[in-house]
Amino acid sequence: MATLARQTAPASQDTDVLPVTLADIHAAHARIADAIVRTPTLISRTLSELTGATVYLKFENLQFTAAYKERGALNTLLLLSDEAKAKGVIAASAGNHAQGLAYHAHRLGVPATIVMPTNTPTVKVTQTQGHGADVILEGDTFDAAYAHARVLEAQRGFTFVHPFDDPRIIAGAGTTAVEMFEDVPAIDTLVTPIGGGGLISGMATVARAQPRPIRVVGVEAELFPSMYNRINGTHLPCAGDTLAEGIAVKEPGGITARMVRALVDDILLVPERRLEEAVALLLQIEKTVVEGAGAAGLAALLAYPEQFAGRTVGVVLCGGNIDTRLLANVLLRDLARSGRLARLRIRLQDQPGALFNVARIFDQERVNIIEVYHQRVFTTLPAKGLITDIECEARDRNHLERLIRALATAGYEVSTVELA
């Protein structure tokens, strides 16, 4: 699928009436600083060479719950009255917001209830319970869980903590940018994932207060362009199985949309393939595990290098909670796209020695055979025909192509089984 660049309306200079100010964010930073990790902002020389920009990464995946969400959750908890703290808080979430809120609520002695959809993976339920929260499974969708949480809020007197559409959450999220500019004043561009819009609203507030112009770019998964739709009045579909599930939001917040409209210069949409590539590169190059949403900023640099060439770019790795099996699948697919792994489909005669003769060519070219699949029945070949799929490992794309040429020269009909 082709990548899409979406230019938003120019950022408004009328920021006086916005619900979150730089002072709010600095106050939040002073409030939460002792209880969160001041994560490093480090240059990536390899990614800089790869993208043509000077790339600084903010490692928010190193927070205790592996996501920046702790910042807003803690800021909100610390601003509650003693009465509200005694009654407890409630949220609807199946992701990082749930864990961040549960962890800091438990640490502060505030009762926390998290409503999750019934189809939430068991590992996320267990992790949230492990942080001391009471988990309630309700409904098949987030909307159903959210509706139930609001009912319990009214019935039991809980304080509802919204994952993004709350000035206290936005102010906490904005502390990420405060640290980035303190550590690397030379940053002239911020690239930030957008889900509901809380993180970029806070980041952009800090950026606009800098003494020089800072370009603020938001990134959404191509399958979920909800903020782009809201800002530009379009109706691109928001659906699909995206790797960036943490920013797969169908409806952004009202507060956050207002702030994005005023403060953000551009929104870029990135396809799944670039998200996969970014996750793989961050593990291979930076040796850090990042979820799909957390890798969206790097995915934008990979998809639109011309927009960032020569600039000093700050990218937030906003979360690292990715299922290990999914991560393994992403890495294997990346190896396949690079030519390191391949599945070759070879037509053989069904006779003794056929497979041996093919294997001998693999040996001659020093390509490792991983798996062999014979197909005699479900094929359009004649009854004596045979299709063999061989999964193999080569050094690189050129090495693989040499093997394919050797097979063709030996008279074999060979094709590659391509990834989507």
Stockholm file with secondary structure:
# STOCKHOLM 1.0

chainA/1-420         MATLARQTAPASQDTDVLPVTLADIHAAHARIADAIVRTPTLISRTLSELTGATVYLKFENLQFTAAYKERGALNTLLLLSDEAKAKGVIAASAGNHAQGLAYHAHRLGVPATIVMPTNTPTVKVTQTQGHGADVILEGDTFDAAYAHARVLEAQRGFTFVHPFDDPRIIAGAGTTAVEMFEDVPAIDTLVTPIGGGGLISGMATVARAQPRPIRVVGVEAELFPSMYNRINGTHLPCAGDTLAEGIAVKEPGGITARMVRALVDDILLVPERRLEEAVALLLQIEKTVVEGAGAAGLAALLAYPEQFAGRTVGVVLCGGNIDTRLLANVLLRDLARSGRLARLRIRLQDQPGALFNVARIFDQERVNIIEVYHQRVFTTLPAKGLITDIECEARDRNHLERLIRALATAGYEVSTVELA
#=GR chainA/1-420 SS CCCEEECCCCCCSCCTTSSCCHHHHHHHHHHHGGGSCCCCEEECHHHHHHHSSEEEEECGGGSTTSBTHHHHHHHHHHTSCHHHHHHCEEEECSSHHHHHHHHHHHHHTCCEEEEECTTSCHHHHHHHHHTTCEEEECCSSHHHHHHHHHHHHHHHTCEECCSSSSHHHHHHHHHHHHHHHHHCTTCCEEEEECSSSHHHHHHHHHHHTSSSCCEEEEEEETTCCHHHHHHHTCCCCCCSCCSCGGGCCSSCCHHHHHHHHHHCCEEEEECHHHHHHHHHHHHHHHCCCCCTTTTHHHHHHHHCGGGTTTCEEEEECCBCCCCHHHHHHHHHHHHHHHTSEEEEEEEEESSTTHHHHHHHHHHHTTCEEEEEEEESSSSSSCTTEEEEEEEEECSSHHHHHHHHHHHHHTTCEEEECCCC
#=GC SS_cons         CCCEEECCCCCCSCCTTSSCCHHHHHHHHHHHGGGSCCCCEEECHHHHHHHSSEEEEECGGGSTTSBTHHHHHHHHHHTSCHHHHHHCEEEECSSHHHHHHHHHHHHHTCCEEEEECTTSCHHHHHHHHHTTCEEEECCSSHHHHHHHHHHHHHHHTCEECCSSSSHHHHHHHHHHHHHHHHHCTTCCEEEEECSSSHHHHHHHHHHHTSSSCCEEEEEEETTCCHHHHHHHTCCCCCCSCCSCGGGCCSSCCHHHHHHHHHHCCEEEEECHHHHHHHHHHHHHHHCCCCCTTTTHHHHHHHHCGGGTTTCEEEEECCBCCCCHHHHHHHHHHHHHHHTSEEEEEEEEESSTTHHHHHHHHHHHTTCEEEEEEEESSSSSSCTTEEEEEEEEECSSHHHHHHHHHHHHHTTCEEEECCCC
//
